[in-house]
Amino acid sequence: MVALALAGCVSLTPQQQAQVDEIQRFADRTADLYSLPRVRISIQPGTNLNIGAVYRQGNVMVNERMLDSSNLTSLMAHELGHYVLGHEPAATASSTAQWQRDQEQRELDANAKAVEILIRVRGMPQRAAVVTVVEHLRQGQRAVDRGAPLTPGHLAPAAEIADLLSRYPDERTPQTGEGPSQPLPMIKGPTRLPAWNVGSEWHYRYESPSDSGVFAWRVARIEDLVGVPHHVITAGTREIFYRVDDRGFTKETLNGKLVREIAPSSWRPVAFPLSVGSSWDMKYTETRPNEPTTEVQRRCVAEAEEAVTVPAGTFATIRIVCNNARTNAWVLTVWYSPAVHHLVREEFLLRAGERTRRELLMFRLK
């Protein structure tokens, strides 16, 4: 492991370095909360570390590829769980089988401690913390189902999920849309454009037939594009630019490179002031690197008020449906909550044709 930690330098993009800084702060806050010495985060080349991360003797070594992963927060919480629990490699074991059993138990305990850390350090509600770890394990199970080997010392991810849910029985069946037991207050009057202050964040889980995970949207800064102020939203190493005055989408970058841009920036799944029955049309040109430019037309309608339950809680929302204005084919449905200043649920088709759902895990408004 010493040789691994000293392996060659890793060149990081500014966005990746920002992720490293964030997980180091996460580790520092965890150590301080548990009255432990702070741990050091080091980034290892992907070719040198074939697992996501590993904790050893006051160090967490993270695979470079994980800096772009939606599961980075859960991964770090797990490794910090090992640290908080004092898990170090056993000097001896009576047999290989005994080592395997001992290590499997450590991994199960680290999963549970990861939930506790997400609650205590990141301020997540219990349900959101459990879902965050479970979604990470589900992604691992999908990889195993496709033929990937089990990581030494681990049970199958499905077995780890079962163990975690046995420790949190109230979260065995996270609500995914059931109505509340008591009616919520109606949304009064048109909903105005909400404040998106720097530091506000929304955490979501997502699931499609081929993938699942969690990610966080954070308002990182306000930046002018051609003299027009834009909110810059970060999600890992992705940055998304929305006009401040109306939330019109302008462009998206990944690791500092442009991946999508539209002109004019009129794409808005939510238009303000918003009320049931309102509708709006959009026509714009979408550009992606190395792809033909696409002419897009959309029509969105605020159909109804609806109470929606997601892992973050139950919210009064306005359901909005957007269709292709040329063909009338469905494009996406979103549920907007004035209390959250954002979406609590979203359903849409990926470019590959897979239907995907996102649901709110937690949020913080600054």
N, C-alpha and C positions, 0 to 999 in steps of 0.2 A: 504493500500500500504506500510505503514511503516513495518507492520508485514511481508509482502512479502519480502521486501528488507533485512530484518534481518533473513530470513529463513535459514535453515541449510547450512553448507559449501558445495561447489561444488568442487569435485576433477577433475582437468583438466589434459589432456595429454600435453606434451610439444607443440605439434602441435596446440591444442586448445588454449593454452596460447598465442602462437604466433598470433592466430586470434584475441584474446582479445586485445593484444597490438596494433595490426593494426587498429581495429575499435576505440580504444581509441585515437590513433593518428588522425584518420579521424575526430572524434568528436572535438579534440583540434584544428585542422586546421580550421574546420567550425566555431567554436566559435571565433577564432582569426580573421578570415576573416570578420565576421559580427560584430566584436567589442562587443562580449558578454562574460560573465564569462564562464569558461570551465565547461562542464558537466561531471558527473561521470558515468562510465559504470560499472554495476554490473551484474553478471551471476547468474541466478536463476535455481534451479533444475527443470527439465522438468515436474515433478509431481506438482510443485507449480505454474506454469505459463502455461496456456493452449493456449496462443497466442504467436506469435513470439517475440514481444518486446512491451514495453510501456514506454512512457515518462511521468514523473511526477516531477515537482518542482526541476529541475536541475539534474535529474537522468534519465538514460536510463537503464531499466532492461530488459535483454535479456535472452530468453529461452535457456538453455544449448544446446538443440538439434539444434538450429539455427547456432551454430558454424561450423557445417558440411554442411550447406545449401549453394547451389549455389546462393541463393537470399539474402545472408547476407548484401552485399553492398547496395542493393536497400532498404532492410528493415531499415538499419541504416539511410540512406538518408531520408526516410520517417519520422522516429522518430525525427531526427534532424530538419526536416521541421517543425514539431510541435513546437520544441524549438525555432527556429528562429522566427516563427510567434507568439510566446507568448501564445500558447494554454495551458491553465491550466483548470482543471475541474471547471465547472460553479458551483458557490455556490448555486444558486437557479435556478429554471426554472418554468415557469407558468404551465407547464403540462409535462407529460412524452412524449407526441407527439412533443412538442416544443423542449425538450431536444434532441430527436432523430433527428429532422431536423437540429438543430444547430450543433450536432456532425457530422452528415453526411457531412455538408458543410465544417467543419474543416478537415475531412479526405480527401475530394476532394482538398482542398487548400494545404494540406500537400503533396499530390501526386505531384502537380505542383511545390511546393517548392523543393521537392526531386530532380526533374529534374534540377532545377536551381543550387542546391548544387552540383550535379554530374558534371555539366558543370564548375562551378566556383572553386570548391575545388578539384575535381578529374581530371579536365582538359578534360572531355569527349566532343566530338562533340555533338551538340544538338541531332542529330538523334540517336546516340548511347545512350545518356542519356534517351531519350524517350523510346527507345526499351527496355532498362534495366528495367524501371519501368513497362512498359506494360507486359513484359514477367513474371514478378513477379505476377502481377494481373491475368494474364491468368492461371498461376498455381493455384491461389486461386479459380478461376472460375471452373477449373476442379475438385477441391475438393468439391465445392458446388454441381456440377453436379453429383458427386458420393454420395451425401447425407449429406455432412458436413454442420453444421449450419453456418449462417452468423455471423460474429463477431459483437457484439452489437455496434451500432453507425455507422455502415458501410452500404452503398448500396451494391447491388450485384457487384462483381468485374467487370462484363461486363459493368455495368453502370458507374463504376469509370473509366474504359478504355475509354468509349465514352466521358466522361467529359474531360479527359486529352487530348485526340486527338482533341477535339473542341478548346482547348487552343493552340495546336500546329498543325494547319491544314496542314502545309507543310509536316508533318510526317504521315499523314493518311494512306498512302500506301508506306511503306518503300520498296525500290527497293530490289529485291531478285534475280537478275540475268539478268536484261535487259542490252543490250549493251550500251556503251557510245555514246553520240551524235557526238563526234569527235574521230577518230581512235587514239589509244595510240601508242607511239613509240614501235618498235619491240625490243625484248630482244636481245642484241648484244652478240654473242659468248657464250661459255659455262659458266654457272653460277657456281662460286666457293663456297666452304663452307663458309657461312657467320659467322660473329662474334656474339656470344651470350654472351654479357657482363652481369655481375651481376647487377641487377636492371632493366634490360629490361623486359617488360611485354606486353602481348597480351590478350585482353579481347574478349570473344566470347559469342554468344548466341547459344543455341541448341534447337532443336525441334524434337520430335518423335510423333507417334500417341498417346502415353500415357503420355508424359511429356514434359516440356519445362523449360528453365531457362537461366541463364547467369553464367559465371565463368571466372576467370582470371588465366592465366599462368604467373608465374614470375620466372626469373632466380634468385634463392635464394643464391646459393654458388657453389663452385667447391669442390668436395670431391673425394678422392681416394677410389676405390674399388679394393682390391687385387693389389694395386700399379698402377692402371690405373685411370687417372683423368676423372671424370664424372661431367657434369652439373647436378645440382639438381634443378628440376622445381617443384614449389609448386602450387597447385590448391586447395585452402581451406586447409584441413588437409591431403590432398593427396600429396605425393612426388614421382616424376618420375625421373629416373636416365638414362641419355644419355651419351655415351662416347664422350669426347670432340673432339677427332680426326676425327670422321666420323658420329656422331649423332646416332650411334647404340644404340637401346633400351636395357637396362639390367634388370631393375626391377622397381616395383611400390609398394609403401606402403600406408596404410591408417591408420591414428592415430598411426603411428609408427610400424604397423604390416604388414608383407609381404602379398600382395594379388596376385602378379604375378611376375614371373621371367622367363627369357629365357636364353638358353645357346646353342651355343655361341650367344653373343649379336649382331646378324646380322639383326634384324628387322629394316628396314629403308624404310618408304614410299617415302622418297626423298634421292637419292644417288648423291653425288657430285664427279666430276664436272657434272652438269646437262645440257642437251640440248635436243631439240626435236629429237626423234628417239632413244635415249639411253634406255637401258633396263638392268635389274639386277635380279638375282635369289637369293632366301634366303631359307635356310633349317636350322631349329632349333627345340629345345625341349622347350615346354612351361609348366611351373609348377604353379599350384594354390593350396592353402591349401585345404586338404581334398578332392581333386579331382585327378583322374588318370592323369598321365603325358601324354601330347599330342605331337605327332610329326607333325610339320607344314612345308609346302613348299609353297612359294609364288613367283610369277613372276610379276614384275612391269614394265610398259612401259610408257615413256614420250611421249604422243600421239601428242600434238599440243600446239601451243601458243593460248591463249584465253583471251580476255578482260572480266573481271568479276566485277560486281558492287555488293557490300555488304554495310551494314550500315556504315562502315568506309570509303567508297569511291570506286572509280573505279581503278582497277589495271591491269597491264599487267602480265599475269601468264602463267605458263606451266601446262597443265592438265596431271595428272598422273593416270593411272588405274592399280590396282593390282588385280590379280586373284589367285585362288587356283591352284597351278601348277599341281596338280594331276587330278582335275576334270575340270579345266578351268572355274569354277564358279566365278562370280564377287565377290570381297571382299570389295573394297572401291575405291573411286575416290577422289583425292585431287587436289587443285589448289594452286600451290606454287608461291609466289611473291618475286622476288629478292629485291624489294624495302622494303618489310616488314620483310625480313629474316625469313619468316615462311609461314604457310598456311593462305589463306584468306577464303577458303571454304573447307569443307570436307563432304563427304557423305559415309555412311557405314551401315552395318547391325549389330544391337545389337545381343547378344547371344540368345535373345528371338525371333529373326527374324524380329524385327521392324527396318524399314529404318529410319536413323537419319541424320539430317543435322546440321552442325555447320557453323557459319558465323562470320567474324571478325567485332567487334564493334569499337575497337580503339586499338592503340598500342603506345608504347614508347620504343625507342631504346637508350640505354646508350652507 
